[in-house]
Amino acid sequence: MARGCAPGELIGRVINLFGDAHAIYVYGGSLDCSGGDVDVAVFMNNPPVELPNLSGGDVDVAVFMNNPPVELPNLSGVDLQVFKKPRNTLFFAYVVETGLLVHGKPLHIDVNEAVRNEVGKIGERVLTFRNSDDEVMVCKSLKELMFLLAALRCGLDGSSNWYRMSHCLMSMGIETPLEFKNCLSPPSLGTLRTIGEPVLNRVINELTQLTNRPRLEV
């Protein structure tokens, strides 16, 4: 099965490491070679106590388990996210509905409920963008709104990574600022708000017209 630009050897190491997982997905830009990172989501109940170094590529690994450990090991080059179970959000929709299953059995979530949940957070995210003192939260708030707009306009598959989301918004005349691509290392609040406010206004205008029909074709 094709894995885009995800290195097979590295994915094989993840599968060997999480052999007891009930599902492992590769998702995001690596599937169409539009992103530098390889995003991997692992769904399992009991992760190993110790995890080896997975360096050799920039890998984001999301581990979904029922009983996450209090402390997680430091993995060089790995962004390890731990959840008890997938929730009905766009992030999880992208992972399990547009991602590539490389191990285990397929998972599903209610995509329409996920969209409704995201629509219900529009006002909260606008307030976060304009009022928060946390650069990461300010960055994420607009980024999540841009992905929501792209999902409503272009569907999950047409918005499943930064490149596809940007292409979708560009078709509406909205340019996605690169300053909002990596929200774990965002620029200053001043930069985010100066660059992001005009984009936010455009996104909100479009969302206002679209949110009366929050159903989404997968």
Secondary structure as UniProt FT lines:
FT   TURN            4..5
FT   HELIX           8..17
FT   TURN            18..20
FT   STRAND          23..27
FT   HELIX           29..31
FT   TURN            32..33
FT   STRAND          38..43
FT   STRAND          59..64
FT   TURN            76..77
FT   STRAND          78..83
FT   HELIX           90..93
FT   HELIX           94..98
FT   STRAND          100..104
FT   HELIX           111..119
FT   TURN            120..121
FT   HELIX           122..131
FT   HELIX           135..154
FT   TURN            155..156
FT   HELIX           157..159
FT   HELIX           162..170
FT   TURN            171..173
FT   HELIX           178..180
FT   TURN            183..184
FT   HELIX           189..210
FT   TURN            211..212
//
